[in-house]
Amino acid sequence: MLDVWDLYARAVQKTKGNEAALEILKQGIAASPDSATHYFVSVANLCLSVGRLDEALKNAEIARSRGDPSASDALARIYLKRKEWNAAEAEALAVLKVRPAKRQPYLILARVEVERNNIPKAFELVEKARALGEGKDGRSLQNLHFLRGDILARMERYKEAEAEFREEIRLFPDGLEAYGTLAGVYAAEGRFTDIRTLVQQLLNANPNPDGFLLGLKIFDSLGDRAGAEAVRRAATARFGSDRRFGAPS
């Protein structure tokens, strides 16, 4: 009943965060036959989320060595996080060579071009990913709206960027990156009431340590002591044993 480990890990991720879900997936690996590979990709993705890049790379490489075609996707994102732009680009292009209609690699390539400060090319690539999704199955692609918003912000098209970040949050409320970036847009415009509303939305959608840590980080970055203290008290009530929510030094 290997699928049960997946369901269990998702439930734990929602309530207790990525670190706890990671331990569940590792138990799934221990219970799996050697032919199973998708848990290694799942562990790689979660390790990437919590910043364990070496562990993420190791698990993705195991999955690829066992013939899992989704490993290249994971490797591209891992190399991107490691700031190995050429390696990320190579993995993304390798996926497109086999599956030219796949959207995710175009987002990887767009991010690489953002890092190279080639914003027009990045926008062209993200628009390619968006066009490939139109009329297919109606399914949205996580991070597409976020990345499009980030590129639009760099092009100083701020209203369009804000709309993209909000759409990313609407579609993927458990994806944390868009909250932090949208909070930065609001801060630049002096919209502090909107930031408080956004943080509450973040905590409602992500009632786990990862969500509360981001809420705390947002308020701390703004110097909003009252907001940070409110998040810290709520987190301590929920996760009393988590030292990351102790009083600031």
N, C-alpha and C positions, 0 to 999 in steps of 0.2 A: 504493500500500500504506500508506494513512494510519493504519490500525489498528496498524501496527508501531510507530509513534511513541508511541502510547498505552502499549503493552506495554513498550517500552524505558523510557519515563519512569517507569512504576510500579516496574520493577526497579531503576532508578537511585535512586528515592526511598527504597526499602527499604534499599539498601546505602550510599548516599552522602548522603541527606537531601534536603530540599525545594529548596534552592538549586540543586543539581546537576540535579534533575528539572525545575526551571523552565527551565533552559537548553535541555534536550532538547525541551520543549514549544514553546519559541520557534522551534526548528528545524522542528518540525512545522507551525507556522503558515506559515513561509517556503515550505514544500513544498506547502502546501494551495491549492486553488482558492479564489477569492474567495467562493464560495458556502458554503464550510465555516465553521462558527461554533463548534463545540464546543470547539476548542482555545482559543479566547478565554475561554470559561467556565472551562476547566481551568486556564489561566494565572491568571485572576482568583482562583480558589480557592487556588492555591498562593501567589500574592502575598499573599493574606489570611493564610495560615498563617505567612508569614515577616515579616508586619508592613508590607508595602509597600502601604499602603492606597490611595494615589493611583493607583498602577499597577494595582491590582486594580479600582478603580472605572473606570478608562479602558478596560480590556479587557472588563469586563462591559457597559459602555455600547456598545462596538463590537458585541458579540454581540447585544444587544437591537436595535440599529439595523439589523442584518441579519436580524431576525425570529426569533431563537432564543428560544423560550418559557422556557427554563431560566435565562435571564439575570436574571429578576426574583428568583428564589431567591438567586442570588449577590449581587445588589444589596441584598437585605434583610439578608443576613449582613454585607456590607461596611458598610452604614449602621449596623448594630448595633455593629460594632467601632469605628466612628468616633464612637460615642455620639450619633448623630443618631436619637434614639428615634422621633420622629414619622415620619421618612422610612422607617425600617425597618418600622414598623407599616404604613405606607401600601403598601409593596411586598408585604408578607406578605398583607395584605387583598386586594390586586389579584390575587394568585395564587389565593386562595381563592374569589374571585368567579367565576373560570373553572373551577377544579378544587376544589370544596368538600370532596372526600374526601382531598385531599393532606395528609400529616401534617407535613411539614417547616415550613410556615408557622405552625402552632400552636406549634412550639418557639420560633420567632422571637418570636411574640407573647408567649409565656410569659417569655422573657428580658427583653423590654421591661417587662413588669409587675414582674419582679424588680427591675429598675433603678428603677422607680417605687415600690418597696417595697410593692407590692400583692401580698403573698405568697399569700393565698387565691385571688385571681384567677389568678395564675401557676400554682398547683397545679391549678386547674380546667382550664386550657388544656393543660397537659402530660398530664393524664389523658384529655383529649379526643383528643390525638395517640395515646396508648397504646390507647384503645378503637378507634380507626379501624384499627389494625393487627391487631387480634384476628380470627382466622379468615380473613384474606385470602390471603396467600401465604407466611406463616411468616417473612418477611424482617424482620430487626430494623432499626431506624432508628438510625443513629449519633447519639450525644449525647442520645438520649431518656433512657436510664438515668442518664447523667451529670447532666443537668439536673434530673431527678426527685430524684436524690440531693442535689443542691445545695439544692433547695427544702426537702426533708425536713430537712436539717441546719439550715436557717434556722428551721424549725419545732421545732427541738430534738428531733427524732426520729432520734437519731444512729445507732442500730443499723440502722434501715431505710435510712438514708443510706449507711452503709458497704456494706450488701448491694448497693445500686444501683451504687455506684462499682465494686465488684468485678465485677458483671455487665457493666458497660460495658467494663471491661478484658478480660474473658473474650471478649466478642463482637468487640471492636475493639482488639486489643492494640497496634496502631500508632497509636491515638489518644492523644496525650500528656496532654491536659488532666486526665483522670481520675486519672492517677498522682500528679500534683502535689497535687490536692485531697485524695485519700485519704491521702497522706503528711501533710498538715496535720491531718486527723482523728486519725491515729495519734499525731502529735506532741502534740496537745492532751490525749491520754489517756496520754502517757508510754510509748508502745509503740515504743521505738526499735529493738528487734530486728525487729519487723514492718516498720519502715521500711527496714532494710537488705535484708530479703527482697524487699520491694516494688521497691526500686531495682534489685536483681539481675534481677528479672522484667522490669522496664522495659528494661534493657540487652540482655537475651536476645532480647526481642521487637523491639527497635529498635537494632540494632548500627550506628548511623549517628551523625553529629555531633549531630543534633537530640536523639536519645535520651540521649547522653552529656552534652550540655549541661544537660538537665533533671536528670539524676542529680546532676551537680555542683552545680546550683542548689539542689536539695533538701538536700544535705548542708551546703552553705555556709549556708543559711538556718537550719539547726539548730546551727551552730557545731561540726559534727562534722568536725574537721580530718582525722582518720584516714580516714573514709569519702570525703571530698572528694579527698584525696591519692590514694587507691586508684583512684578514677574518673579522675583526671587522668593518672595513669601509664598506665592502660589505654587512654585516649583518645590519648595521645601516641604509644603504640606502634602504634595503628591509623591515626591521622591526624596524622602527625608535622609536616606542613606547616601545620596549622591553628593559627593563633596564639591562638585563643580558649581553647586548653587550656594556655597557658603558665603558669608559676608565678605565683601571686598576688603583687601588688605589696605 
